[in-house]
Structures are given as structure tokens and as C-alpha cells.
């Protein structure tokens, strides 16, 4: 029999454990026809459509209600921009909107705004490649926070719909219950604690149930073309969480293969008169057929996954190679959470980044815990799914499996990013236990006892909130009432009015219990996160003023416009301009190390370089206009920030300059002042050799009228240039190695006496480099700028991912593009063939021989060709699949 003609029988309908197929009356059998698993008699809307739709709407409503109760934007005045949501995802989505609408200087390959030039295709594949992210174009630029909230809500709602659809595909049952369980998956603790503030991870939440459906199609030899396309979409949307979802779907498929049989090949019951030998032979043959079918199903699933990942390769390979050259984060050693804390995370209103977020709602969890004891479900199904849930839970706590879930590298920050997979498996278990009817009292009692023991064991956890046990007890009481009503409805005559109403009331109570507990959990997690982690204010008049000034002053590529410091991070992505500020998981090591060596600061262990208001680095990177902001009121969580923004324009060299020869290589121990001078090609600082430190005071001498600069990247505290004539004020430094590096800062002007005294007020021990003080002589800098301008490019033009510069005739030495030499740059002088760019003190460089009068550089993301080749091969494999499928269908009688 052809695979497509095979029918599937799930072994779930055993009686009291005797292996029979007698079905008992259940919740579904006493609900009115519109709630059953068949098509509604009132219209064409089948449960396969009703459950996903209801799950999506309920999920959106509960998410918005939790947001409103926490007074969070867009339903309240308080910012929701905590940690990376405000510093990373909001700016990226703002820039994505501008790029899609053609309002940026760069293109999909190169982002000219950030990090003085960064690989944007890698960032697209990491943060912005989800189809949901296209929704940002529907919102105006000043409503980007609302756009991001809508994108987030749409992803979470889609996850609920996908989960509800999967549940009904696994087993017929009451679609309202499937919808509620789908919502429980979409609004699990993982979503509320992690996913809602890391929108790119939500694509994995959507992907897991869809990839499980792909596994089902592979198992039953259906949809061989759609399956790879779904896999490709999941991996394109966010390959990081799609990888975890794929592993979870593999667990799902393994359990399905081991707990279901093909009825057409399962072997018939032999007549009592048949010989024992013939019976054994037939059973053995049936076993072999089942084994072959299971292997074939697994191979079909592997084919779908491989083709799908291959189709996504043009993006995935670029991101993968981008991570290889990204600024490395410190190695993280995995430490499993305390079991008390792990158990506590099943309960409502708990939040932590140090333990897995396992909340799925007390009613849903109670149903999942009844599965091992539910004798109405076949023993093999109970054993398979119970083992899967237990083993996946244990895998969270064991380092080898932890590394497997995270592709071999323990992540910084949240260590339990795969928890959404366990949430999905728990809700599948809950559905299997309730789909054919409310579990019997013995199963309910056993599951309730497990739930009570879990809560009792978790009572001492530090993650328990004041709302945890009140919400848990209220939800448990409502869930118990729902179960009793449903059981009573089964007991009564289903024809009577009361018998019909009781199950409906049971579903209502179930919805209220699950929804109420979820809203309380969402509200409390929002409030806890705002009080315990870093945050950024909402976008407001400060950002609008900076954006207007940046647009007015923009003169790219004649010179750069740096917007300076704006609340949040990735400032140039929010307000425009071209600066150093850049926060991405793919921030190139070259960018981070080059800028840090020149005195720039950073956050996030190097992956978030920030602006440096220094005239020497402005000259080095051709920053002709710099914006400076003065806040007019304190920055608060519940108000939009305001500031006065001013723009200052100064002469700087062009974007492409010519250096007569290679500068000497930096030596270990060179200060940021020396590194700046090496790149500039001129001595502009007076570097005192006799700086003395006495307690908390530094003393030295510098030329009168020069500017005192203090470089102490690991220092945390304040520094003040003492003396009324110096006019010094306290300047703060926020060094916190290895995560935060403080930028070089100006302290004031050297008085006429030439004496420099710097008072330090450290918050801890004083950590200073060997040469912390440099005095900038402006006349020397002005001379260097004039020299580089005179010998530099006479004209510079820039496209989406390339630069062309016209040089003075006879230029020799090295042409230097003021952009970090990240992987992907190729350059040529004159008509020569483009080759990988050289590096000059970390910047893009092109050797000159005196004959070429132009230089050109283009950027192509590394891995684009390789990914394209793999994608083309996968496309051919998909075409072959289509051809073979059509031929198979034509060959059938």
C-alpha cells in the first residue's frame, strides 16, 4: 500500500488498562455540537480553524490585559524597554523600518550608521528576518515602540494558534480546551519572563508546534513539499531558537513514532484455530513492517529538515560566519539551578534569569500531571510522553545536554533559553490526558497530589513572590471546580439541559482559572523586571529633537554626523547619523578592539561600543558634526525624556585619507593616546612622564591651555580637575570589567601654571592604566587635520555597500577608509581587480603606487556565496521532491 494511503490509529482508547478500545463518555461527548471535534452545524468553521482563532484572540487579549494592569506602554505611561529590548531590538526595528522605506544610506549588506560600518545582513538574520517584523512599515517613525509591541503580540498570538492547531491534529477533542491550552503555551513563563522582551526568540515559540506538524506530516507521508518550506521559514525567521525548536520536534517525532502504529500493517488478530507458528510468523512480519515504516518516517523528517535548512542557508551561513568573527564574550560555565528554584518556576508570578521559566498555568499543569495515571490513555502513550517530559526536564540541568540545546556554547545571560520546548511538551501531555474526557477521579487525585507536592517542595525558593501562592491556590480551586462540574455532566443524562450546561460551565471555569493566573503572572513579571534590571525610557521629545538635528546636519559621505548620547542604546539607529554606537551579537571583534584601543567605551563585554566625544577620534573617523544633548528633566520610567540638543560642526579630513607610509605597529602597553596618534600620523598630545599618584590624587604638568583628557577604562567613580582656574567639574566613569569599559573623558583646561591635579573619588579600588593622562594641544591637531585634508580624497561617493574616492594625482602610500576592517571588505586602486582589503591600524586600507587616482571598496557579507550555493542545491532537491511526488500521484490507480 502506498504511504499516502496508510491510515493512522493512535492507541489511546484502552479501557481500564486492559488494552481494549472501548471509549468512555467524556467532556467532548456531552458538549453541544458546536464545541465538538466535528464541523459545526451552524457554519463551515471547523475546530481546526475555530481553536487556533480562539487561541490567538484569547492570547492577545490576556497579553494586553497584563500589560495594562502593570501600567506599561502602550496601555500605561511606564516604559517596557528593559535591558536589550530598549538598547537593541527597538533601535534595530526603527532602522529596519527606515531601510524598508528607503530612508537609509546603507542597504541589506552594510549598515553605515552603526559601528562606523557594520555587516547588516548578519543583523537581519539575527534580529529582523521574521515575516512579522515587516509590520513595522505600517507605523510612523515616532510610533516605533507601538510597532514593536504589535510585532511582539502578533508573534505570541501566532504561537498560541499554532499550538492549538497541533493539539487537534494529534487527537480530536473539544476545541475550546485546545484553544486554552494553546494560549497556555503562548503565554508560558518563558514568554512572559524572556520572550516578550527578546522578540526575536518568539519566532522559535511559533516554530516549535509548526515543526511538530512537519514531523507528523513526515510520519504519515504527507505534504513533502510544504514540510521543508515550513522548516525554511522557521530557520530564516530566527535560526537560533529554530535550532532548539527542531531538537524539540525531534523529541516529539520520536515519541510519536514509538507510540503509534499503522493500522493497515499492524497485523490482524489470528483465529484461535491457527497454528502457533503461523501466528508468530505473522506477528514478526508485522513488527518488521512497523519498524520499516518508523525508519521511513524518520528519514522523511530528516529530508524535510535538511532541505529546509538548506533553503535558509543564504542567511544562516552569513549569521554563522558572523558569529565566528564577533567580539568574543567571556566563557560561561553552566551551573544548574537549585531544584527548589526549578520547581518554583512551575508556579505563577515567579521571575528569574537564573532558573528555567516553566510556568504554564496551574490548570494546564495539573492536567499534564494526570497523564501518567490516566488509565483511559494507552500505557505506551502514557509511558512515552511521561518519559519525554522527564528526560527533557533533566536535560535542562545537565551540562552536556545544556550545551546540546545551545549548539555547543553556554550562553551569557539567560541560560535556559530552550524552556519553551518543555512547556510545549507539557501541554501536549495535558491535551492527551483530557482530549477524550476529563480524567477519572483516581487520575485527578494522583495528579493533584503531585501538584501539591511540587508546590510544597518549592515553598522555600527565593523566586517565590507574594502573589505566587494566592494565585496558585485560586487557580487550583477553580480548576478543581471545573473538573467536578465536567465529571457531573458526564454522569448525568446528556440529553437533559443540566447535563448539557455543566460541561460548558466547566470550560468557562477552566478558562477563568487559566486566564486569571496568566494575567497575574504577566503583571507581576513586568513589575519585577522594571525594579530589578536596567531599563531605557520611552522614545520621546529628546529622540525627536536629535533626529531632526541629525537629519538637518547630515552630509554623508562628505563627513559623518554623530548624534552623541541619547537615552537607550544603538542611538544612531534610533535617531540617524553615523557613529560608533552599535549593539549586536555580531559586533565584529575588529570593531570592538579597534575602538577600545582608541579610548572608546563599551557595554555588554565589548559588543556595545559607544560614542566618544573627542576631537582626535572625530578627525580619525571624519565626524564633522557632533550632536550634544542636555537633559531638561530627570529621565524616568513613567515619562518621555526631554533635552536640548545642539549641533556643532568642525573641519575634519574626508572619509578617505592618504597616509605616506605604514605607521609602526602598536606595542603592548601603548595608551589610547599613543594609539590615536599612530592612526592620525601626528603627535597631538603632550603625554606627561612624571604623573604621580598620592592616595586619591594624581599630579603632573602639561602645557598651559591644553585640554586634559583622562583615560581609565576600568575605573568606576569620578574624576575632577582641581583648581578654580581649571574650571573642572566632577566627571563620572563607569568601568566594570569585563562587561563595561569607560570611555576617555575631558576634565578641563590646564591652568596657566601648567600644574594638573586630578582628584579621584572611587567607588572601589582605583584601577588605572600606566598612562591615564593626556593633554591635547589643539594647534597640533588643527595642523594634522589640514595636512590629512590636503592629501586626502578630493571627492567621496558612497552607495549602499560601497565607497569610491577620487585622489590627488601621484598619491602614494596607503589610502585609508575611516571604517573598521571587518571581514567582507574588498578594495582596488584604479582599474585593478578588487582583493580583500588591507588593514591600517584596524581600518580599511588600500596600497597606492602613485598611478591610481581612484580607489573603490565594496562590502559583501562573508558566507553569502557559500550560503547561496547551498540554497541553490536545496532548491533543486525541493524541485526533485515535487517531481517525484507528482509522478507518485500519477502512478496511483
VENLINQUI-V279948 format. One record per backbone hydrogen bond with DSSP energy under -0.5 kcal/mol. NH is the residue of the N-H (numbers start at 1). CO is the residue of the C=O. Records with the same first field share a line. If there is no record, write none. Layout:
NH: CO + CO
This chain:
5: 2
6: 3
9: 261
11: 259
12: 10
17: 15 + 375
30: 26 + 27
31: 27 + 28
35: 32
36: 33
40: 45
43: 40
46: 44
49: 46
50: 46
51: 47
53: 49
54: 50
55: 51
56: 52
57: 53
58: 54
59: 55
60: 56
61: 57
62: 58
63: 59
64: 60
65: 61
66: 62
67: 63
68: 64
69: 65
70: 66
71: 68
72: 67
73: 78
75: 72
78: 71
79: 637
82: 80
83: 534
85: 82
86: 82 + 83
87: 83
88: 84
89: 84
90: 85
92: 88
93: 89
94: 90
95: 91
96: 92
97: 93
98: 94
99: 95
100: 96
101: 97
102: 99
103: 98
107: 110 + 800
111: 118
112: 110
115: 581
116: 579
117: 114
118: 111
120: 109 + 118
121: 109
123: 119
124: 120
125: 121
126: 122
127: 123
128: 123 + 124
129: 124
133: 130
134: 131
135: 132
136: 133
137: 134
138: 135
139: 136
143: 140
144: 141
147: 143
148: 144
149: 145
150: 146
151: 147
152: 148
153: 149
154: 150
155: 151
156: 152
157: 153
158: 154
159: 155
160: 156
161: 157
162: 158
163: 159
164: 160
165: 161
166: 162
167: 163
168: 164
169: 165
170: 166
171: 167
175: 35
177: 174
178: 174
179: 175
180: 176
181: 177
182: 178
183: 179
184: 180
185: 181
186: 182
187: 183
188: 185
189: 359
190: 357
192: 188
193: 189
194: 190
195: 190
196: 191
197: 194
198: 194 + 195
201: 198
202: 198 + 199
203: 200
204: 201
205: 201
206: 202
207: 203
208: 204
209: 205
210: 206
211: 207
212: 208
213: 209
214: 210
215: 211
216: 212
217: 213
218: 214
219: 215
220: 216
221: 218
222: 217
227: 223
228: 224
229: 225
230: 226
231: 227
232: 228
233: 229
234: 230
235: 231
236: 232
237: 233
238: 234
239: 125
242: 238
243: 239
244: 240
245: 241
246: 242
247: 243
248: 244
249: 245
250: 246
251: 247
252: 248
253: 249
254: 250
255: 251
256: 252
257: 253
258: 254
259: 255
260: 256
261: 9
263: 7 + 261
264: 7
265: 262
266: 262 + 263
274: 271
279: 275
280: 276
281: 277
282: 278
283: 279
284: 280
285: 281
286: 282
287: 283
288: 284
289: 285
290: 286
291: 287
292: 288
293: 289
294: 290
295: 291
296: 292
297: 293
298: 294
299: 295
300: 296
301: 297
302: 298
303: 299
304: 300
305: 301
306: 302
307: 303
308: 304
309: 305
310: 306
311: 307
312: 308
313: 309 + 310
315: 312
316: 312
317: 313
318: 313
319: 315
320: 316
321: 317
322: 318
323: 319
324: 320
325: 321 + 322
326: 323
327: 587
334: 332
342: 338
343: 339
344: 340
345: 341
346: 343
347: 344
350: 347
358: 356
359: 345
360: 346
365: 361
366: 362
367: 363
368: 364
369: 365
370: 366 + 367
371: 367 + 368
373: 370
374: 370 + 371
375: 373
377: 374
382: 378
383: 379
384: 380
385: 381
386: 382
387: 383
388: 384
389: 385
390: 386
391: 387
392: 388
393: 389
394: 390
395: 391
396: 392 + 393
397: 394
398: 394
402: 398
403: 399
404: 400
405: 401
406: 402
407: 404
408: 403
409: 406
414: 412
415: 353
419: 416
421: 418
422: 418
423: 419
424: 420
425: 421
426: 422
427: 423
428: 424
429: 425
430: 426
431: 427
432: 428
433: 429
434: 430 + 431
435: 431
437: 434
444: 440
445: 441
446: 442
447: 443
448: 444
449: 445
450: 446
451: 447
452: 448
453: 449
454: 450
455: 451
456: 452
457: 453
458: 454
459: 456
461: 458
464: 461
468: 465
469: 465
471: 467
472: 468
473: 469
474: 470
475: 471
476: 472
477: 473
478: 474
479: 475
480: 476
481: 477
482: 478
483: 479
484: 480
485: 481
486: 482
487: 483
488: 484
489: 485
490: 486
491: 487
492: 488
496: 493
500: 496
501: 497
502: 498
503: 499
504: 500
505: 501
506: 502
507: 503
508: 504
509: 505
510: 506
511: 507
512: 508
513: 509
514: 510
515: 511
516: 512
517: 513
518: 514
519: 515
520: 516
521: 517
522: 518
523: 519
524: 520
525: 521
526: 522
527: 523
528: 524
529: 525
530: 526
531: 527
532: 528 + 529
533: 529
536: 81
542: 641
544: 540
545: 541
546: 542
547: 543
548: 544
549: 545
550: 546
551: 547
552: 548
553: 549
554: 550
558: 555
559: 555
560: 622
562: 625
563: 561
569: 86
573: 570
574: 570 + 571
575: 571
576: 572
578: 561
579: 113
582: 609
584: 607
587: 584
589: 325
592: 588
593: 589
594: 590
595: 591
596: 592
597: 593
598: 594 + 595
599: 596
600: 595
602: 741
603: 608
605: 739
606: 603 + 739
607: 604
608: 603
609: 582
610: 601
614: 612
618: 614
619: 615
620: 616
621: 617
622: 619
623: 618
624: 560 + 622
625: 560
626: 648
627: 562
628: 646
630: 644
632: 642
633: 642
639: 636
641: 538
644: 630
645: 643
646: 628
648: 626
650: 624
657: 655 + 816
659: 814
670: 667
675: 671
676: 672
677: 673
678: 674
679: 675
680: 676
681: 677
682: 677
684: 682
686: 775
687: 685
688: 686
692: 699
694: 692 + 697
695: 693
696: 694
697: 694
698: 758
699: 692
700: 756
702: 754
705: 750
706: 703
707: 776
708: 748
709: 707 + 774
710: 745
711: 709 + 772
712: 710
715: 712
717: 733
718: 761
719: 731
720: 759
722: 720 + 757
727: 723
728: 721 + 723
729: 747
731: 719
733: 717
735: 715
736: 740
739: 736
740: 736
741: 602
742: 713
744: 599
745: 710
747: 708
748: 708
749: 726
750: 706
751: 755
754: 751
756: 700
758: 698
759: 720 + 757
760: 696
761: 718
763: 716
764: 716
767: 765
768: 766
772: 769
774: 709
775: 686
776: 707 + 774
777: 684
778: 776
780: 777
781: 777
782: 778
783: 779
784: 780
785: 781
786: 782
787: 783
788: 784
789: 785
790: 786
791: 787
792: 788
793: 656
794: 806
795: 806
797: 804
799: 802
803: 857
804: 797
805: 855
806: 795
807: 853
810: 850
811: 808
813: 848
814: 659 + 812
815: 846
816: 657
817: 815 + 844
818: 655
819: 817
821: 842
822: 820
825: 822
826: 858
827: 835
828: 856
830: 828 + 854
832: 829
835: 827
837: 825
838: 845
840: 843
843: 840
844: 817 + 819
845: 838
846: 815
848: 813
850: 811
855: 805
856: 828
857: 803
858: 826
859: 801
860: 824
864: 861
867: 863
868: 864
869: 865
870: 866
871: 867
872: 868
873: 869
874: 870
875: 871
876: 872
877: 873
878: 874
879: 875
880: 876
881: 877
882: 878
883: 879
884: 880
885: 881
886: 882
887: 883
888: 884
889: 885
890: 886
891: 887
892: 888 + 889
